[in-house]
Amino acid sequence: MPNSDRELARLATRVARHLLNSRRGLATAESCTGGWIAKALTDIAGSSQWFIEGVVTYSDESKVRRLGVLRSVLKGEGAVSEATVRAMARGMLLRSGAQVSVAVTGIAGPSGAVPGKPVGTVWLGWAVRRGRGIRVAAQLKHFRGDREAVRRKTVQTALQGLLDR
């Protein structure tokens, strides 16, 4: 796992090269990382060639308004859930016009834990346009550490997930 900003920058640069070479645009939908994924990517000179946009949807209402997450999903599954992150990734892809999106939602701490969802619980989602269809994948992670560590590991996993897709 990257443990420095330099290592995250190297990973972001790999993502950038892949997006540029494949002529794909990327959009981000972030909750627990507060825009850190977008920052890591837009720190790269020339990112406007492949980075479309990013949104930070911290509140449930913002997830509904900006990304089209259904209130019933948030009420039934919670903001930190597979259904929510899948809806975030898909909604960001559809609203941005990008070919690829990444979404994250989680509990970075030090508070916010609920039964079954301890601090460090993070859902990540990726959506990719394939022809006329959209393929969405999601992954659950349980990260250890303080708020900074959970967020940093989330950014790293989100970037690596982009490379994997």
C-alpha positions in Angstrom: 0.0 0.0 0.0 1.3 3.4 -0.8 2.3 5.3 2.4 3.2 8.6 0.9 1.9 11.3 -1.4 4.7 10.5 -3.8 3.5 6.9 -4.1 -0.1 8.0 -4.6 1.1 10.4 -7.3 2.9 7.5 -9.1 -0.2 5.4 -9.1 -2.3 8.4 -10.3 0.1 8.9 -13.1 -0.3 5.3 -14.2 -4.1 5.9 -14.3 -3.6 9.1 -16.3 -1.5 7.4 -18.9 -4.0 4.6 -19.3 -6.9 7.0 -19.7 -5.0 9.2 -22.1 -3.9 6.3 -24.2 -7.3 4.8 -24.3 -9.0 8.2 -25.0 -11.4 7.8 -22.1 -12.7 10.4 -19.8 -13.0 9.9 -16.0 -15.3 11.3 -13.4 -15.2 10.8 -9.6 -18.0 10.7 -6.9 -16.5 10.8 -3.5 -17.9 10.8 0.0 -15.4 9.7 2.7 -12.3 10.9 0.8 -13.6 14.4 0.4 -12.2 14.9 -3.1 -8.8 13.4 -2.5 -9.1 11.0 -5.5 -9.9 14.0 -7.8 -7.0 15.9 -6.2 -4.5 13.1 -6.8 -5.6 12.9 -10.4 -5.8 16.6 -11.2 -2.4 17.3 -9.6 -1.1 15.8 -12.9 -0.3 18.4 -15.5 -2.6 17.9 -18.5 -5.3 16.2 -16.6 -8.0 18.3 -18.4 -7.4 16.0 -21.4 -9.0 13.0 -19.5 -10.5 14.2 -16.2 -14.1 15.3 -16.8 -15.3 16.2 -13.3 -15.6 15.2 -9.7 -18.2 15.7 -7.0 -18.1 15.3 -3.2 -21.4 14.1 -2.0 -21.0 13.9 1.7 -24.7 14.1 2.7 -27.4 11.7 1.7 -29.4 14.5 0.1 -26.4 15.4 -2.1 -26.1 11.7 -3.2 -29.8 11.9 -4.3 -29.6 15.3 -5.9 -26.2 15.1 -7.7 -25.9 11.4 -8.5 -29.5 10.1 -8.6 -29.1 7.7 -5.7 -32.6 6.6 -4.7 -33.8 7.7 -1.2 -35.2 4.1 -0.8 -31.6 2.7 -1.2 -30.2 5.1 1.3 -33.0 4.4 3.8 -32.9 0.7 3.3 -29.2 0.0 2.8 -27.6 3.1 4.2 -25.1 5.5 2.7 -22.2 3.0 3.3 -23.4 0.1 1.2 -22.9 -1.8 -2.0 -26.2 -0.5 -3.4 -25.3 3.1 -2.7 -21.8 3.0 -4.1 -23.1 1.2 -7.3 -25.7 3.9 -7.7 -23.1 6.6 -7.1 -20.7 5.2 -9.7 -23.5 4.7 -12.3 -25.0 8.1 -11.6 -21.7 9.8 -12.0 -21.0 8.1 -15.3 -24.4 9.0 -16.7 -24.4 12.6 -15.5 -20.8 13.4 -16.5 -20.7 11.8 -19.9 -17.4 10.1 -18.9 -16.5 6.6 -20.0 -15.2 5.6 -16.6 -16.2 6.6 -13.1 -15.1 5.7 -9.6 -17.2 6.2 -6.4 -16.4 5.8 -2.7 -18.4 5.9 0.4 -17.4 4.9 3.9 -16.7 5.6 7.6 -13.3 7.2 8.0 -13.7 7.8 11.7 -13.0 8.5 14.3 -16.7 8.4 14.9 -19.7 7.4 12.7 -19.6 3.6 13.3 -22.9 1.8 13.4 -23.7 -1.8 14.1 -22.1 -4.0 11.4 -20.2 -1.0 9.9 -17.2 -0.2 12.0 -14.8 2.7 11.4 -12.7 1.7 8.4 -15.7 0.3 6.4 -15.5 1.5 2.8 -17.4 0.6 -0.3 -15.7 1.4 -3.6 -17.4 1.3 -7.0 -16.3 1.6 -10.6 -18.5 2.1 -13.7 -17.3 1.6 -17.3 -19.1 2.2 -20.5 -19.0 -0.9 -22.8 -20.7 -0.2 -26.1 -24.3 0.8 -25.2 -24.1 -0.8 -21.8 -22.6 0.1 -18.4 -20.6 -2.4 -16.3 -20.5 -1.6 -12.6 -18.3 -3.3 -10.0 -18.1 -2.8 -6.3 -15.7 -3.8 -3.5 -16.0 -3.8 0.2 -12.9 -3.0 2.3 -12.2 -2.8 6.0 -9.2 -0.5 6.5 -7.3 -0.1 9.8 -5.9 3.1 11.1 -6.9 6.6 11.9 -9.0 8.9 9.6 -6.0 9.8 7.5 -4.9 6.2 7.0 -8.4 5.1 6.1 -8.8 7.8 3.5 -5.3 7.3 2.0 -5.9 3.6 1.7 -9.3 4.3 0.0 -7.7 6.6 -2.5 -5.0 4.0 -3.3 -7.6 1.2 -3.7 -9.8 3.5 -5.9 -6.9 4.3 -8.2 -5.7 0.7 -8.4 -9.3 -0.4 -9.2 -9.3 2.0 -12.1 -6.1 0.3 -13.4 -7.6 -3.1 -12.9 -10.7 -2.2 -15.0 
